[in-house]
Amino acid sequence: MTKSQMKQAIDEAISNGPMMNENFVQKILNDKKRPKKTIPFLQPALVVVMMLVIGTLLYFSPSQTKQSAVEIKEYSLTDTQAKLVEGFYTAIAMKDEKALAKVATMSNEEVINRYKAFDLTKQIEVIKTIDDEKELMLYIKLRGATYSYLEKLVLDKESEKFIISDAYEFLFYEEDIELPKSIALTYQDAPIATPMKTTPWKLDKAEQQTINGNTLYQIETKEGMQRIFESFSGERFDLGIASEGISYFNSGESNQFFIIDTLTKQMTYIYLNQQGTYQMITGELDWQSITQYQTEFHDAPFIVTGGTQPKIMTIQNDKLIYANIFANAEFVQPLEFYSSESYGDSLLVKYTEDLRQTSQYFELKSMNLYEDYRLRDMLIAKPEHFKDMSLTNRYKDQLIYIFNEGTIYYRGKTSTGELIEKTYTNIQIETMDNQYFITGDDGFSWTLTRTAPRILQDEKGIEYTIPIAFEDIPQN
């Protein structure tokens, strides 16, 4: 129960039977029959006590203008942040510009009127938070008369105020999320790298790595590790700061260079074309290594980066080109809700709310198209798939289900570390398309859906992995 709920419950409970009435107040204020005390130094103390009593009774008495409380559903905010969110929407619900000014950078009637279409008496949910060094981004679910909408609030950590601007919009919120069946790719040339005119750092004191006549300088600064790439011709390029950690140098061919940050796994790809011009692009690796894979439809190998801004990179006509994979993806929610991991020529796209996980595998079918595995026959479900098979919760690897001869053995741990073991017997499995309908004794029922070669999802959206794709299990 939130503090608003507690306050509302107290108010409602007291309103059913007031603790004081007008006669009681008058008796306290106007009772002259009782003889006055003649000890002067006690009178101020009595006045203070009476004021406290009256103030307490007035606080707990039903108000003639009952304030509307706002109920916030949150799970990832600090107490201070939760109070700020609650104060923001309460001020709007009460149309209180002065209260709004305490928690927002803009406070006027126009801001308050933006929320006329929403019922702020219904529960307001914090769907997702993205924490930055200086700001906290919150996606808030607001309810309208028929549909729900997402509001993006940005909280400035230093001032503890929400940053409100004239450019404002509410996004339609679709709760039944579905990832697209395909993702189109559009390529563009990687940016041209501009050489540095001057170098404000003393490179003779920097850490150096040399390969193929090129040098990577790394200088420790207050902001982090400054990186400079010096080509064999003497040109220097500012690679910026990825983290406080050291980066390492890798070379593909003689004109391709990769600088990888050991902490963030950020990769900088530098390409020297035949015209003598350097091109440069960055991306986030899933592992601290470069994996290039070849296809039948393109001569040069591809490199795929992951994270929230995945890219696919390759060489075409002696130019480094790349595509932002999510740029043309028909996603329902904001791009901040999605991320990816690369596995060779496959891409795992993940939709992530803070309380929900959904994901699908995509395969590069042509240079310009990623296609969902669900469009292929390889995700067909068969009862024999669970013969001597184990399932592991994808995000809590200590939760394991083991199938063996009509029995499921479950082993897991509670949040306090307590070991839990269960056994489900007389297991029967029926299938249809890519779904498994699993039943057992004592009303046990479980539906799993294949969403990728090694990923299954249950009715609650919880994802599980198997050690090996069913189709890759040796037949013998």
C-alpha positions as CSV (number, residue, x, y, z in Angstrom):
1,M,0.0,0.0,0.0
2,T,1.4,3.4,-1.0
3,K,1.4,6.4,1.4
4,S,-1.4,7.9,-0.7
5,Q,-3.5,4.8,-0.2
6,M,-2.8,4.8,3.6
7,K,-3.8,8.4,3.8
8,Q,-7.0,7.8,1.8
9,A,-7.8,4.8,4.0
10,I,-7.4,6.8,7.2
11,D,-9.5,9.6,5.8
12,E,-12.3,7.2,4.7
13,A,-12.2,5.3,8.0
14,I,-12.5,8.5,10.0
15,S,-15.2,9.9,7.8
16,N,-17.5,7.0,8.8
17,G,-17.4,8.1,12.4
18,P,-15.9,11.6,13.2
19,M,-13.7,11.8,16.2
20,M,-15.1,15.2,17.1
21,N,-18.2,17.4,16.5
22,E,-19.0,21.1,17.0
23,N,-20.2,20.7,20.6
24,F,-16.9,19.0,21.5
25,V,-14.9,21.8,19.9
26,Q,-17.0,24.5,21.6
27,K,-16.6,22.7,25.0
28,I,-12.8,22.8,24.6
29,L,-12.7,26.4,23.5
30,N,-15.4,28.0,25.6
31,D,-15.6,26.0,28.8
32,K,-15.5,28.8,31.5
33,K,-17.0,26.7,34.3
34,R,-13.6,25.2,35.1
35,P,-11.7,27.5,37.5
36,K,-8.5,28.9,36.0
37,K,-5.2,27.8,37.4
38,T,-3.3,30.5,39.2
39,I,0.1,29.2,38.4
40,P,1.3,31.5,35.6
41,F,4.3,29.5,34.4
42,L,2.0,26.5,33.5
43,Q,-0.4,28.5,31.3
44,P,1.8,28.7,28.2
45,A,2.4,24.9,28.4
46,L,-1.3,24.3,28.6
47,V,-1.9,26.5,25.6
48,V,0.7,24.6,23.6
49,V,-0.9,21.2,24.6
50,M,-4.4,22.4,23.7
51,M,-3.2,23.7,20.3
52,L,-1.5,20.3,19.6
53,V,-4.7,18.5,20.6
54,I,-6.9,20.7,18.4
55,G,-4.5,20.6,15.5
56,T,-4.4,16.8,15.6
57,L,-8.2,16.5,15.7
58,L,-8.6,19.0,12.9
59,Y,-6.1,17.0,10.8
60,F,-7.9,13.7,11.2
61,S,-11.4,15.3,10.8
62,P,-13.1,14.9,7.4
63,S,-12.2,17.8,5.2
64,Q,-14.9,19.8,3.3
65,T,-12.7,19.8,0.2
66,K,-11.2,16.3,0.1
67,Q,-7.9,16.3,-2.0
68,S,-7.7,13.7,-4.8
69,A,-4.8,11.3,-4.1
70,V,-2.7,9.9,-6.9
71,E,-1.7,6.2,-6.7
72,I,1.7,5.5,-8.2
73,K,2.7,1.9,-9.0
74,E,6.5,1.8,-9.0
75,Y,9.2,-0.8,-8.3
76,S,12.5,0.7,-9.3
77,L,12.5,4.2,-7.9
78,T,14.1,5.5,-4.7
79,D,11.7,6.9,-2.0
80,T,12.7,10.4,-3.0
81,Q,12.1,9.8,-6.7
82,A,8.7,8.1,-5.9
83,K,7.6,11.1,-3.9
84,L,8.6,13.5,-6.7
85,V,6.5,11.5,-9.2
86,E,3.6,11.4,-6.8
87,G,3.9,15.1,-6.1
88,F,4.0,15.9,-9.9
89,Y,0.8,14.2,-10.7
90,T,-1.0,15.2,-7.5
91,A,-0.2,18.9,-8.3
92,I,-1.7,18.4,-11.8
93,A,-4.7,16.6,-10.5
94,M,-5.3,19.4,-8.0
95,K,-4.5,22.1,-10.6
96,D,-2.0,23.5,-8.2
97,E,0.6,25.6,-10.1
98,K,2.5,26.4,-6.9
99,A,2.9,22.8,-6.0
100,L,3.8,21.9,-9.6
101,A,6.6,24.6,-9.6
102,K,8.3,22.7,-6.7
103,V,8.8,19.6,-8.8
104,A,8.8,20.8,-12.4
105,T,10.8,23.3,-14.5
106,M,7.5,24.7,-16.0
107,S,4.4,25.4,-14.1
108,N,1.3,27.0,-15.7
109,E,-2.2,26.3,-16.7
110,E,-1.1,25.1,-20.2
111,V,0.9,22.3,-18.7
112,I,-1.9,21.2,-16.4
113,N,-4.4,21.2,-19.3
114,R,-2.3,18.7,-21.2
115,Y,-3.6,16.0,-18.8
116,K,-7.3,16.7,-19.2
117,A,-7.8,13.5,-21.3
118,F,-6.3,11.3,-18.5
119,D,-8.0,9.9,-15.4
120,L,-5.4,10.6,-12.7
121,T,-7.5,8.9,-10.1
122,K,-6.7,5.5,-11.7
123,Q,-3.4,3.9,-11.0
124,I,-0.4,5.5,-12.6
125,E,2.4,2.9,-13.5
126,V,6.1,3.5,-14.0
127,I,6.7,1.1,-16.9
128,K,10.4,1.6,-17.5
129,T,13.3,3.7,-16.1
130,I,16.6,4.5,-17.8
131,D,19.2,5.8,-15.4
132,D,21.8,8.2,-16.6
133,E,24.5,10.0,-14.7
134,K,22.7,13.3,-14.6
135,E,19.1,12.4,-15.6
136,L,16.5,9.7,-14.9
137,M,14.2,8.9,-17.8
138,L,10.8,7.5,-16.8
139,Y,8.1,6.1,-19.0
140,I,4.8,6.5,-17.3
141,K,1.6,4.7,-18.2
142,L,-1.5,7.0,-18.1
143,R,-5.0,5.8,-18.6
144,G,-7.5,7.6,-20.9
145,A,-11.2,6.9,-21.3
146,T,-10.5,4.0,-23.7
147,Y,-6.8,3.5,-24.3
148,S,-3.5,3.8,-22.3
149,Y,-0.7,6.2,-23.2
150,L,3.0,6.5,-22.4
151,E,4.5,9.7,-21.1
152,K,8.2,10.3,-21.1
153,L,9.3,12.2,-18.0
154,V,12.9,13.3,-17.5
155,L,14.0,14.0,-14.0
156,D,17.1,16.2,-13.5
157,K,18.9,14.6,-10.6
158,E,20.7,17.8,-9.3
159,S,17.6,20.0,-9.1
160,E,15.2,17.1,-8.4
161,K,12.7,18.7,-10.9
162,F,11.1,17.2,-14.0
163,I,12.2,18.9,-17.2
164,I,9.0,20.1,-19.0
165,S,9.2,21.7,-22.4
166,D,6.7,23.1,-25.0
167,A,7.4,20.2,-27.3
168,Y,5.4,17.5,-25.6
169,E,3.6,14.3,-26.7
170,F,1.9,11.2,-25.4
171,L,2.6,7.9,-27.1
172,F,-0.1,5.2,-27.6
173,Y,0.7,2.3,-25.3
174,E,0.0,-1.2,-26.7
175,E,0.2,-3.8,-23.9
176,D,0.1,-6.9,-26.1
177,I,3.5,-6.4,-27.6
178,E,4.4,-8.2,-30.8
179,L,7.8,-8.1,-32.5
180,P,7.8,-7.6,-36.3
181,K,8.3,-10.5,-38.6
182,S,11.0,-8.8,-40.7
183,I,13.3,-5.8,-40.4
184,A,14.4,-3.9,-43.5
185,L,17.9,-2.5,-43.7
186,T,19.0,0.8,-45.3
187,Y,22.8,1.4,-45.7
188,Q,24.8,4.6,-45.8
189,D,28.4,5.5,-46.0
190,A,30.3,5.6,-42.7
191,P,31.4,9.1,-41.7
192,I,34.7,10.5,-42.9
193,A,37.2,10.8,-40.0
194,T,38.6,14.3,-39.6
195,P,42.3,14.5,-38.6
196,M,43.2,16.5,-35.5
197,K,44.9,19.9,-36.2
198,T,46.5,20.1,-32.7
199,T,47.0,17.6,-29.9
200,P,46.5,19.2,-26.4
201,W,48.0,16.1,-24.7
202,K,51.6,15.1,-24.2
203,L,51.6,11.8,-26.2
204,D,55.2,10.9,-25.1
205,K,53.6,10.1,-21.6
206,A,50.7,8.1,-23.1
207,E,50.4,4.4,-23.2
208,Q,51.1,3.2,-26.8
209,Q,50.2,0.2,-28.9
210,T,51.6,-0.2,-32.4
211,I,50.5,-2.5,-35.2
212,N,51.1,-2.3,-38.9
213,G,52.8,1.1,-38.6
214,N,49.8,2.6,-36.8
215,T,49.7,3.7,-33.1
216,L,46.9,3.9,-30.5
217,Y,47.6,6.4,-27.7
218,Q,45.8,6.3,-24.5
219,I,45.9,9.1,-21.9
220,E,44.3,9.0,-18.5
221,T,42.2,12.1,-17.9
222,K,39.6,13.2,-15.2
223,E,36.8,12.2,-17.6
224,G,38.2,8.9,-18.6
225,M,40.7,7.3,-21.0
226,Q,41.3,9.6,-23.9
227,R,42.1,7.6,-27.1
228,I,44.0,8.9,-30.2
229,F,44.6,6.9,-33.4
230,E,47.8,7.8,-35.3
231,S,48.0,6.4,-38.8
232,F,51.3,5.3,-40.5
233,S,51.2,8.6,-42.5
234,G,51.2,10.7,-39.3
235,E,47.5,11.8,-39.2
236,R,45.9,11.7,-35.8
237,F,42.2,11.0,-35.1
238,D,40.4,11.7,-31.8
239,L,38.5,8.6,-30.8
240,G,37.0,10.2,-27.7
241,I,36.4,8.5,-24.3
242,A,34.5,5.2,-24.0
243,S,35.2,4.6,-20.3
244,E,37.9,4.7,-17.7
245,G,39.3,1.4,-18.9
246,I,42.0,0.6,-21.4
247,S,41.2,-0.2,-25.0
248,Y,43.0,-2.7,-27.1
249,F,44.0,-2.6,-30.8
250,N,43.0,-5.2,-33.4
251,S,43.7,-5.3,-37.1
252,G,41.7,-7.1,-39.7
253,E,43.4,-6.5,-43.1
254,S,46.0,-3.9,-43.6
255,N,43.4,-1.2,-44.1
256,Q,41.0,-2.2,-41.4
257,F,41.4,-1.4,-37.7
258,F,39.3,-2.1,-34.6
259,I,39.7,-0.4,-31.2
260,I,37.7,-2.1,-28.5
261,D,37.1,-0.7,-25.0
262,T,37.5,-3.4,-22.4
263,L,34.8,-2.1,-20.0
264,T,32.0,-0.9,-22.3
265,K,32.9,-3.2,-25.2
266,Q,32.5,-0.2,-27.5
267,M,34.2,-0.9,-30.8
268,T,35.5,1.8,-33.2
269,Y,35.9,0.5,-36.8
270,I,38.4,2.5,-38.9
271,Y,38.7,1.8,-42.6
272,L,41.2,3.3,-45.0
273,N,39.8,3.2,-48.6
274,Q,41.9,3.3,-51.8
275,Q,41.5,7.0,-52.1
276,G,43.5,7.4,-48.8
277,T,40.5,8.6,-46.8
278,Y,39.7,7.2,-43.4
279,Q,36.1,6.3,-42.4
280,M,35.0,5.7,-38.8
281,I,32.0,4.2,-37.1
282,T,31.3,2.9,-33.6
283,G,29.1,0.1,-32.2
284,E,28.6,-2.0,-29.1
285,L,30.0,-5.6,-29.1
286,D,28.4,-8.4,-27.3
287,W,31.8,-10.0,-26.6
288,Q,35.3,-8.5,-26.3
289,S,36.2,-9.8,-29.7
290,I,35.5,-9.2,-33.4
291,T,33.5,-11.8,-35.3
292,Q,33.1,-11.4,-39.1
293,Y,30.9,-13.7,-41.1
294,Q,30.6,-14.4,-44.8
295,T,27.3,-14.8,-46.8
296,E,26.4,-16.1,-50.2
297,F,24.9,-12.8,-51.3
298,H,27.7,-10.4,-50.5
299,D,31.4,-10.5,-51.2
300,A,32.8,-8.8,-48.1
301,P,32.2,-10.2,-44.6
302,F,29.7,-8.5,-42.2
303,I,30.2,-7.3,-38.6
304,V,27.1,-6.9,-36.4
305,T,27.0,-4.9,-33.2
306,G,24.3,-5.2,-30.5
307,G,22.9,-3.1,-27.6
308,T,20.2,-0.6,-27.9
309,Q,21.6,0.9,-31.2
310,P,22.6,-2.2,-33.2
311,K,24.4,-1.8,-36.5
312,I,25.5,-4.0,-39.4
313,M,28.7,-3.0,-41.1
314,T,30.4,-4.2,-44.3
315,I,32.6,-3.0,-47.2
316,Q,31.0,-2.3,-50.6
317,N,32.7,-0.7,-53.6
318,D,35.7,0.2,-51.4
319,K,33.6,2.1,-48.9
320,L,32.7,1.3,-45.3
321,I,28.9,1.2,-45.1
322,Y,26.5,0.5,-42.3
323,A,22.9,0.3,-41.4
324,N,21.1,1.1,-38.1
325,I,19.2,-2.1,-37.7
326,F,16.4,-0.6,-35.7
327,A,15.9,2.5,-38.0
328,N,13.3,0.9,-40.2
329,A,12.0,-1.7,-37.7
330,E,8.2,-1.4,-37.1
331,F,8.3,-1.4,-33.4
332,V,5.2,-0.6,-31.3
333,Q,7.0,1.1,-28.4
334,P,9.8,3.6,-28.2
335,L,13.3,2.3,-29.3
336,E,14.5,2.6,-25.7
337,F,12.4,-0.5,-25.0
338,Y,14.4,-2.7,-27.4
339,S,18.0,-4.1,-27.5
340,S,19.8,-6.9,-29.3
341,E,22.5,-9.5,-29.3
342,S,24.3,-10.8,-32.3
343,Y,25.1,-14.5,-32.9
344,G,26.9,-14.8,-36.2
345,D,24.4,-14.2,-38.9
346,S,21.5,-14.2,-36.4
347,L,20.3,-11.3,-34.4
348,L,18.4,-11.7,-31.1
349,V,16.0,-8.8,-30.7
350,K,14.7,-8.2,-27.2
351,Y,11.8,-6.1,-26.0
352,T,12.3,-5.2,-22.4
353,E,9.9,-3.6,-19.9
354,D,11.3,-3.7,-16.4
355,L,8.8,-6.4,-15.5
356,R,8.6,-8.2,-18.9
357,Q,10.8,-9.9,-21.4
358,T,10.0,-10.8,-25.0
359,S,12.5,-11.8,-27.7
360,Q,12.9,-13.3,-31.2
361,Y,15.7,-14.4,-33.4
362,F,16.2,-12.9,-36.9
363,E,18.3,-14.2,-39.7
364,L,20.0,-12.1,-42.4
365,K,18.2,-13.5,-45.5
366,S,19.6,-10.9,-47.9
367,M,21.8,-7.8,-47.6
368,N,18.8,-5.7,-47.0
369,L,16.5,-7.9,-44.9
370,Y,16.4,-9.6,-41.5
371,E,13.7,-12.2,-41.3
372,D,12.1,-13.7,-38.2
373,Y,12.7,-17.4,-37.5
374,R,9.0,-17.8,-36.9
375,L,8.5,-17.6,-40.7
376,R,10.5,-20.8,-41.1
377,D,9.4,-24.4,-40.4
378,M,12.2,-25.0,-37.9
379,L,10.2,-23.9,-34.9
380,I,7.6,-26.6,-35.1
381,A,6.9,-28.2,-31.7
382,K,7.1,-32.0,-31.2
383,P,6.4,-34.0,-28.0
384,E,9.7,-35.9,-28.3
385,H,11.6,-32.6,-27.9
386,F,11.4,-32.9,-24.1
387,K,12.8,-36.4,-23.8
388,D,15.7,-35.9,-21.3
389,M,15.7,-32.2,-21.8
390,S,16.3,-29.3,-19.3
391,L,14.9,-25.8,-19.3
392,T,16.7,-22.8,-17.6
393,N,15.1,-19.5,-16.7
394,R,16.8,-17.1,-19.1
395,Y,17.4,-14.4,-16.6
396,K,17.7,-16.5,-13.4
397,D,19.9,-19.4,-14.3
398,Q,19.4,-21.0,-10.8
399,L,15.8,-21.9,-11.8
400,I,15.9,-25.2,-13.7
401,Y,13.3,-27.7,-15.0
402,I,14.5,-31.2,-16.0
403,F,12.2,-33.5,-18.1
404,N,12.8,-37.2,-17.7
405,E,10.5,-40.2,-18.3
406,G,7.2,-38.5,-17.6
407,T,8.5,-36.5,-14.7
408,I,9.6,-32.9,-14.3
409,Y,12.1,-32.1,-11.6
410,Y,12.2,-28.4,-10.5
411,R,15.0,-26.8,-8.6
412,G,15.3,-23.1,-7.7
413,K,16.2,-20.6,-5.0
414,T,14.1,-17.9,-3.3
415,S,15.3,-14.3,-3.0
416,T,16.7,-15.2,0.4
417,G,18.8,-18.1,-1.0
418,E,16.5,-20.9,0.2
419,L,16.6,-24.0,-2.0
420,I,13.3,-25.2,-3.4
421,E,12.8,-28.6,-5.1
422,K,9.6,-29.9,-6.6
423,T,8.5,-33.0,-8.6
424,Y,5.7,-33.1,-11.1
425,T,4.5,-36.6,-12.2
426,N,2.5,-38.2,-15.0
427,I,3.6,-35.5,-17.4
428,Q,1.8,-35.5,-20.8
429,I,2.7,-33.3,-23.7
430,E,0.6,-32.3,-26.7
431,T,1.7,-29.9,-29.4
432,M,0.2,-27.7,-32.1
433,D,2.4,-25.6,-34.4
434,N,5.1,-24.0,-32.2
435,Q,3.4,-24.7,-28.9
436,Y,3.7,-27.3,-26.2
437,F,0.7,-28.0,-23.9
438,I,2.1,-29.8,-20.8
439,T,-0.1,-31.3,-18.1
440,G,0.5,-33.6,-15.1
441,D,-0.9,-34.8,-11.7
442,D,-2.6,-32.4,-9.2
443,G,-3.8,-30.1,-11.9
444,F,-0.3,-29.2,-13.2
445,S,-0.6,-27.2,-16.5
446,W,2.0,-25.3,-18.5
447,T,2.0,-23.9,-22.0
448,L,5.3,-23.2,-23.7
449,T,5.8,-21.5,-27.1
450,R,8.9,-21.7,-29.2
451,T,10.0,-18.2,-30.1
452,A,13.5,-19.0,-31.3
453,P,15.7,-22.2,-31.9
454,R,16.7,-22.3,-28.2
455,I,14.1,-20.1,-26.5
456,L,10.7,-20.9,-25.1
457,Q,8.2,-18.6,-23.5
458,D,5.4,-19.5,-21.0
459,E,2.0,-17.9,-20.5
460,K,3.4,-15.2,-18.2
461,G,6.0,-14.1,-20.7
462,I,8.9,-15.8,-18.8
463,E,11.6,-17.0,-21.1
464,Y,13.5,-20.3,-20.9
465,T,16.5,-21.6,-22.8
466,I,17.5,-25.1,-23.8
467,P,21.1,-26.3,-24.0
468,I,20.9,-27.1,-27.8
469,A,18.3,-26.5,-30.5
470,F,15.9,-29.4,-30.8
471,E,16.8,-29.8,-34.5
472,D,20.6,-30.0,-33.6
473,I,20.1,-33.0,-31.2
474,P,21.8,-36.1,-32.7
475,Q,19.1,-38.6,-33.9
476,N,20.9,-41.6,-32.4
